[in-house]
């Protein structure tokens, strides 16, 4: 049977609705909507009242546009596919002065969002003086040759940490925004806040939208938050296919990856790293019949779990469950929320969509 990933659509819509808390939101749906499924997630988020989307892929942007012809669709990554952008009515990032100088003629009549580098520093303008050069040049152009300044944005890289860096990047970004206020420029979209920033601060001054990713999908950006604020809308499980009795010092698995320390019982489970279960995740436990049991070995298509008399063949074995949350293992060091989701292998897992909570 292999593993089964079940996504509860009603819970996804509920979570997307409650995390916004009435604030206009741009939903980040990059990388197949965090591996939930792009079309599925976009339609669910539309039902939750979201009308703007962001992705890194032109191919994904084209798919989103086929679903909704009214939404603002923002390309987070720089692109040179300008005709496709116009044809699909997309909005794109303006990532640097160098990019502008190279492609300024091609940007005519395209909606752009100026990006600020900040402490994340992956791309973006380093300071407002660089932006002024762009604005000055635009002012000298004929109106039909100009781009549309639709938005301002940056990415907070430290909002889920509490070492003081978030406060620095937030202050720097707000100072950058103040320069636009000084020029009396108010773009339609001003967005910097990911889930962590929005949960910490609410909507920041001068911002029109949040730009939420992992929180829409029900995972906490940092520990200590209430589970009720982050409804996990999915489960990942498989089944026990065999029970094995083991004597003390008996090996099992490739290279004897598990050696029994005593007479014990193990369950062979039909899921493995080939299905996208991270090896680091297998250093912890799973959930069977409401109880936690230690995973003792992980193979490509199977997992070994040390169990007791309460476990039988065909019992469900949960890797992720509302009582065994993905973000629990994020905080244990297994990998980022998005990393654990991105590795799930839809070619081997069975994906089921539930419409009843």
N, C-alpha and C positions, 0 to 999 in steps of 0.2 A: 504493500500500500504506500510506503514511503510517508513523508510528512504532509500534513494538511495545514494550510494557512487559511484561517477563517477571519474575514473582516466584516464587522457589523456596521452596515451603512448608516443606520439611525444613530449609532454612537458617534460615528465620524462627523455627521452633520451637527449633532449636539455639541461635540467638543469644539468644532470650528465656530459655532455660534457663541458659545460661552467664553472662549478665550478672547474673542474680539471685544467683548464687554461694551458693545455699541460704538466702537471706534472704527472708522473706515479702514479697511485692511487690504493690502496687496498680499495674495497668497503665493508663497514660493512653492512651485511645483516642478522644480528641476529634477533631473535624473529619474524620470518616470514617476514623479510625485513621491519622492523618497521610497520608491519601489512599491507604492500602494497601487499603482496603475494610473496613468495620466488622465485618460478620459473619465475613469471612475471618480477620481479625486476632484477633477474640475467640476463635474456635474454635481457632486456632493457639496462642494464649496459654493457653487452658485445657489443651491438650495439653502445654504446657510447665510445667504445675503452678500457674499463676496462678489465683486464685479471687476476686480483687477488681479492680474496674475503676472508672475515673474519666473523666467527660466533662463538657462544658459545656452539653450540649443535652438537654432533656427527651425530645425525639424519639429521640435516640440511646440514652438510658437505657432507653426503652421497648423499643427493638430488642434491646438487650443482655439485658433481662429475658426476652424471648421465646426467647433462646438458652440462658440459664442461670437456673434458679429458685433456686439455692443461693448465688450470689455476692453479695457486698456491692457495690452500685453507688452511687457517690458523685457527686453533682452539684457541680462546682467553682464554678459560678456561682450567685448567689442566685436563688431562685424564689419565686413566690407561688402556684404551682399545687399547693396543699397536698393537695387530695383525690387528685390524680393521684399525688403522692408516696406517700401512704398506700396507695393501690390497688396500686402497683407495688413497694411495700416498698423505697423508695429512701432513701438517706442524703443529707442536704443540708448545705451550709455555713451557718454562722451568722456573717455577715460584719461585724456592727457592733452597737453598743448601740442605735443609732437603729433599725435593722432589727428588733431584738428588741422594742423598746418598741412598735413599730407592729403587729407580727404575733404577739406572744407568745401570744395565745389560740389562734391557728391552728396553733401548733407542737405542740399536745398530741399525745403518743404518736408523735412523729416522731423518728427518729434524727438527731442533729445532730453536726457536727464544728466546734468553735470555731476560727475563723481568726485568726491573728496577722498584723498588717500587715507588720512588719519593714521592712527597707530597700526591699523591692520596692514596698510601699506602694500597691498597686492597690486592695486592699480588706482588711478585717480590723480587729480590735481594736488600738488603739494601745498599750494597757497593761493590766496585770492588774487595776487598780482598776475598769476598765469591766466586766471579766469578773465581778468580785466582786459588782457590782450585779445582774448576771443571776443568778448563783448564789444570792444572797440572796433575790431575788424568787421563784425556783423553789422554794426551801426553804419558803416561806410558802404555796405552792399545794397543793391536794389532789393526791395521787399520780396520779390519772387525768388531771389537767390538765397534768402536766409533760411536757417533752420527755425523750428518752433522750440522755444525754451519751455518745456513742459514740466521738468522736474529737477530736484536736487536730491542727492543721496550719498550715503556712505555705509560702510559696514562696521559695526562694533565687534571687534574681535575679542574683547575682554569682558563682555557684559555678564558672562557666567562665572567670573572669577571675582574674588574679594581681596585683591592685593593692592588696590588703589589705581590700577591702570585704567579701569573703566571710567573712573571719575575724570582722569586726564583726557581720555579720548572724547568723552562727552563734552567737556569744557571747550576743547579745541574745535569740535564740530559746531557747537553753538556759536562760537566766535566767528567761524566761517559763514554761518547763516546770517549773522548780524550784518555782514558786509552787504548782503543782498537787501536787507531791510533798509540799510542806509541809502541804497539806490532806488528804494521803493519798488523792488521787483518781487513779485509774489507768484511763483509758479504754482500750477494746479496740484502738483504732487511734491511733497517734501517728506522723505521717508528714510529713516536710518535704523529704526528700532526692530531688532529681532525679538524673539520670545523673551529671552532673559532680560533685556533692557525694558521691555514693556511691562513685564511682571514687577520689576523693581521700581519703576518710576511712573507708570501710567504714560499717557501721551506727553511727549516733551514740548516745551514752548516752540511755537513756530512750525510745528509738524502738522501735516494734513492726514497722514496715514501711518499705520504700522506696516511692517513688512515681515510677516510671520512665516516661519518654517516649521520646526519640529513641534511646537506647541499645538499647531493645528491638528497634528497627527496623534496627539495624546501623550507625549512624553515630556517630562520635566527637564528644563534646561540646567537646573542645579538642584542639589539636595535640600531637604527641609521644607519643601512645598507640599501643600495639601493634595492628597490623591484625588479628592473630589473636583479640584480645579483642572485636572488632567485625566480625562477619561480615556483609558487605553482601549481602542476599538478593535483590537485583533487578538487572536490566539494562534500559537504554533504548537502543534502536537503530532505525535505518531502513536504507534501501538507496540505493546510487548508481543514479539513473535515467538519467543521461546524463553523458558526458565531453565537455568543450569545450576546444578549443585556443584560446589567447588570444595575441594579439600585444602587444607593448609599448604601453602607454598605452591599451589597449582597455578600455572601461568595461563593467560588468555590474551588473544589479540596479536597483532603484528609484533614480532620481537618480544612477546610476553609483556605487552604494555601494561597489563594488570597482573599482579601476583597476589593471590589471596593471602592475607595475614592470619587467617583462621578458617575453619569450616564455615562456609557462607553460601549465600544464594545470590545469583545475579540474573537480571533480566536483559535479554537481547532486544534492542529497540530498533525499528526500521527507519532510522534517520542518521545522517552523518555530515561530515564537513562538505561532502559533495552536494548536499542540499543547502549549504550556506550557513551551517552552524559553526561559529567561530571556535577554534581550538581553545581560546581563552575562556569562552563561555562554558566549555566542557570541564573546566576546573572546578565548577560549582555544582549546584544541585538541579533536580527537576521535580516535577509535581505529579504524583500518582495517587489517585483516590483521596485528594485533599491533604496528603502528607508529602514532605520533602525527603528525597532520597539522593545520595551522592552519585554523580556520574563519575565512573572510574576509568573509562577509556572511550576514545572517539576514533572511529574509522571512517572511510570514505562514505559508506552507505549504512553503517550500523553504529550503535552506541551501546555501551555496557553500563548498567546501573546496578549498584549493590542494593538489594531489596530484602524483604522479610516475607513471612508467610501470608501477609495481607495482599500481596501482589500476584496477579495471575495473568496468563496468556490473554491477549486481546484488551487488557486494560489500557486506557489512554495515558500517555506520558507527555506532559506539557513542558515545553521549553520556555514559552512565554504565555502568560495567563493574567487575568486581572489581579490574582493573588501572587503572581510571580512576574512583576512588571519588568519590561525591557530596561527602563531607566534605573532599576535597582542594580542591574549588572553594569550599567554605565558607571555608576558611582563606585562600584567595586573594581573598576579598571579594565573591564572586558573590552571596551571600545566605545566610541561616541554613539549616541542614539542613532544617528544617521548611518554610521558604519555597520551597526548590527542589522539595520534594515536593508542596507544596500547589498549585503552579501547573500541575501535569500535568493535561492536559485529557482526561478519560476519554470525552468525546463524540467525540473524533477519533482518539485512540490506540486501538490494539488491546491489550487486557490478556490476558495468558496466564498461567495458574498451572501451574507445574511441580511435580510430586510426586516427582521423582527428582533428587537432588543429583549 
